[in-house]
């Protein structure tokens, strides 16, 4: 049995934020559409801010083509996932057209936001919080 090969061309990239990882594919199509973990954009990201975060890269890049975007996201919280998808879309747009790089770089969409939760240290309650100190 031979596997069926799809001849559809796409541009793929990986976006990350905290512990969230998004594998994004851009298909050139007739109309724009977003599919995240096999759900629509509005279904997966319920708030307007997160939807705006995801679509920012495409709107600011001013790409002439319309893209059907699919993303597989796992790990992290919902906010980090939306930023990971944006990072992935930005990287995939670079594979599509290198000319967009200047615009996306100025907006900071190509930079991997490395901020993450600090680890808890031995002898402390949290990363930096210690127990109350008493002089007497």
C-alpha positions in Angstrom: 0.0 0.0 0.0 1.5 3.3 -1.1 0.8 6.5 0.9 -1.1 9.2 -1.0 1.1 12.2 -1.6 -0.4 15.7 -1.4 1.0 18.1 -4.1 -0.2 21.2 -2.2 2.8 23.5 -1.6 3.1 25.1 1.8 5.6 27.1 3.8 6.3 25.7 7.3 7.9 27.1 10.4 8.0 26.6 14.2 7.1 29.3 16.7 7.8 29.2 20.4 6.9 31.2 23.5 7.6 30.1 27.1 6.7 26.3 26.9 4.3 26.7 24.0 5.3 25.3 20.6 3.4 26.0 17.4 4.1 24.2 14.1 2.6 26.5 11.4 1.9 25.9 7.8 1.0 28.6 5.2 -0.9 27.3 2.2 -1.5 29.8 -0.7 -5.2 29.8 -1.3 -8.2 31.8 -2.6 -9.2 33.1 0.7 -7.7 33.6 4.2 -8.6 31.0 6.9 -7.1 30.0 10.2 -7.2 26.5 11.6 -5.6 25.9 15.0 -5.6 22.3 16.4 -8.4 21.5 13.9 -10.6 24.3 15.2 -11.3 27.8 13.8 -9.5 30.8 15.1 -12.5 32.1 16.9 -13.2 28.7 18.5 -9.6 28.2 19.8 -8.8 31.7 20.8 -12.1 33.2 22.3 -10.9 36.7 23.0 -10.3 39.4 20.4 -6.9 40.3 21.8 -5.6 36.8 21.2 -7.1 36.6 17.8 -5.5 40.0 17.0 -2.1 38.6 18.2 -2.4 35.7 15.8 -3.4 37.8 12.8 -0.9 40.6 13.5 2.0 39.1 11.5 -0.1 38.7 8.3 -1.7 42.1 8.5 1.5 44.0 9.2 3.5 42.0 6.6 1.0 43.2 3.9 1.5 40.0 2.0 -0.1 40.1 -1.5 -1.3 36.5 -1.3 -4.1 35.1 0.7 -3.1 32.3 3.0 -4.9 29.3 4.6 -3.0 28.9 7.9 -2.9 25.7 9.9 -1.2 25.4 13.2 -0.6 22.6 15.7 0.0 24.0 19.1 0.8 22.3 22.4 2.2 23.3 25.8 2.0 26.6 27.7 -1.1 28.7 28.4 -3.5 30.1 25.9 -1.8 33.5 25.7 1.6 32.0 25.1 0.1 29.7 22.5 -1.3 32.7 20.6 2.2 34.4 20.6 3.8 31.1 19.5 1.5 31.0 16.5 2.3 34.6 15.6 6.0 33.7 15.9 5.5 30.7 13.6 3.5 32.7 11.1 6.2 35.3 11.0 8.9 32.7 10.4 6.9 31.0 7.7 6.3 34.3 5.9 10.1 34.7 5.7 10.3 31.3 3.9 7.7 32.7 1.5 9.2 36.1 1.0 12.5 37.4 2.4 11.6 41.0 1.6 9.2 41.1 4.5 12.0 40.6 7.1 12.6 44.3 7.8 8.9 45.0 8.6 8.5 42.0 10.8 11.8 42.5 12.6 11.0 46.1 13.5 7.7 44.9 15.1 9.6 42.2 17.1 7.7 39.3 15.6 10.8 37.4 14.7 12.4 37.5 18.1 11.7 34.4 20.3 10.4 35.9 23.6 12.6 33.8 26.0 11.0 35.0 29.2 9.8 32.1 31.3 9.0 31.4 34.9 12.0 31.4 37.2 12.7 28.2 39.0 12.1 27.8 42.7 15.3 27.9 44.8 16.1 25.7 47.7 15.2 27.2 51.1 12.7 29.7 49.6 8.9 29.6 49.3 8.9 30.6 45.6 11.6 31.8 43.2 12.5 34.8 45.3 10.0 34.9 48.2 11.5 33.9 51.5 9.9 33.4 54.9 9.5 36.5 57.0 12.6 37.5 58.9 12.3 38.3 62.6 15.0 40.0 64.6 14.0 38.7 68.0 
